[in-house]
Amino acid sequence: MTPEADVTVIGAGASGLCAAIFAGRFGRKVVVAEHMPSPGKKLLLTGNGKCNLSNLDLSTAYYHGAGRDFLSAAFGRFDGLKTREFFLSLGVPFRNKDGYLYPLCEEAHGVLQALLNECSRLGVSLNYNIGIRKISPVSGGFLLDTKEGEVFSRRVILATGGAFRKETGSDGSGLLYLTGALEHPVVPTLPALLPLYADFPYLKEVQGVRTRGTITLRISDGTEIKDTGELQLADYGLSGIPVFQVSREAVKALAEKKTVQAELDLLPNISEAEAFLFYRDLFFGREESTASLLYGTIHRKLIPVLMTVAGLTDTLPAKELTEDGLKRLLKAVKHLSMPVTGHAKPDMAQCTAGGVDTACVEPSTMESRLVPGFYFCGEVLDVDGICGGYNLQWAWTSGAVAGMSAGMNAGMSAGK
């Protein structure tokens, strides 16, 4: 690494590369230090490799952690439109899929290469396998103690990612720098957007099922959260986008020793009363089994389980199904309940909840309110979004704001 820089970005993930580009556009000498052997490891995994870059609906309601005022101020500096303009300038137009925005090439590799191309054009120095022992505020900036020697930088941007995807470099190590003169409050980190374990005796019978439904989590403190979409059933419990969307609250509740109950509605588009009338008319006077007549509305692998839960036999003729039996069947279909007992391994989490407390960060610049000249961006901050491009959008927004601010002010004195 060069022994002196205007701006040093620690981390070559999505937010770090974005920050380096925007700092570099001010003509600054920008250095990126990455402890992995290559950049953008986590970026390459996003959207199953297709890279869901953003979303047309960027309401702050889809984010957790930071308050609405903080998020609004940050997005006020760099919103979804500016994100699309930025990537278009890199040769990456967007493809709109029901509001989910992907690169036209639909490859994360294309996005990463475009970012690296711009870094190269701007003369950004990319350095890999860099181990940083300590960061110390000094007169005019910061001294970085690395295994390769000391580096002075007028501004530092911490973009080290979350805490739970070690294979991508997001291992929480960036938070270890925040001691001593760099002390910052940190909200405890928890894995988010991941599958949940559940206790249900028929999971093996229904594993592999994918079906549209609504999952509602009911937590013992009275909290209730729900989401609708394609549910995936596995031998360990529940997965799929709707499960990921509510998993944050389940993980937090379980960590606090609260009980969590999951309830599945396997007919989310109609009410229970409407379903009762539909099935009553369908079953009336029919010789066929009740189970066989459910095939048009319920996934076939779920039917015997639902019949069992309702206390009904698979061979029960539809005409013999009583009103009470139909109500029990609908309870199983619309309110299939199971306790949540845990969650998948943290290294399966798509993002991290918790991180640097945003109360100590200025949202319009991403600069620390405690240490002048020190900036944060990306997942290292206590900001996490739902699935749908929201976490990458936060990477672009916070990276751009931090990069612009650090690049603009790199000629001024910083630190102690």
C-alpha angles and dihedrals in degrees: 000000000000110000093231135037140166092221128014118194115199107209132034098217126115097290094039095053090045091051091048091053095050092046089047092053088068088063093253127150100252126189126189119202116196124178093205122079093245139022133256098019094155093040089061090060097052120115090006087298094313093095114227094215101183146328133246090229106062100169113161086229087081092064133079133201107031120067123256093253092056093049094044091053092050094046088046087066097043119010137169094281092053089047091056091047090050094053092043087056087055092052095259112121118186131246116213116220108179090316094317109116121216132171112267089244090053090219127117087208089065091053093049092048091051090053092048091048091055092047088053092048091052094047094245110168111230115199125183135194088030115158114199115199099184144353116213129185110234135169109304096002142332139317116219115202106208133171087249094053140279122317126194118209130177092212132020127200117196108212101154098137131223133321110251113058102070094167088064095045094258096123103134093254092127090068089062090072091063098089135099112004090003094050112152130167112255126201107225111263125238131175116259137187098034141121122282129225117230138185108234123138096220102051094113090055093053101034112132094029115138114191138153112256148129123259118203120190117205114194123198091243090064097261115142126188131171143179136182131217140083110344119202120205120207136176089258098045138274136353140157133095096294090053091049090051093058097033094092092067092044093052092048093047094048090049087055090051094249122143120248126199123193120207122191125206106198094185100047097160098064134047123247090250091052091047090051092055093044095052094040090057092042095051098040111123094345120146093201119097118271089236094056092051090056092065093092094058109024131052106261095235091056097052100078090045093050091047090052093047088051091051093246132130122239091235097052108131110239092234089060095054108115125217089251090051091051091051090051090049092051090049088056092047098044101030108031101166132198135158117250107231102179145318140263120277112293091243087069092060115115092210145001126253113210130024135134109008107249090213087081094049128080104230097207091058107015086230120144114256088210103046116035114224094023117112139185133205141168129008095345086079123077093259124111130164137201123261116287108078096302098119093049089047088055089051091054094043098046093038093051093046093047092045094049092047096046092043093048094050101035091106091061126083116267140178121025 
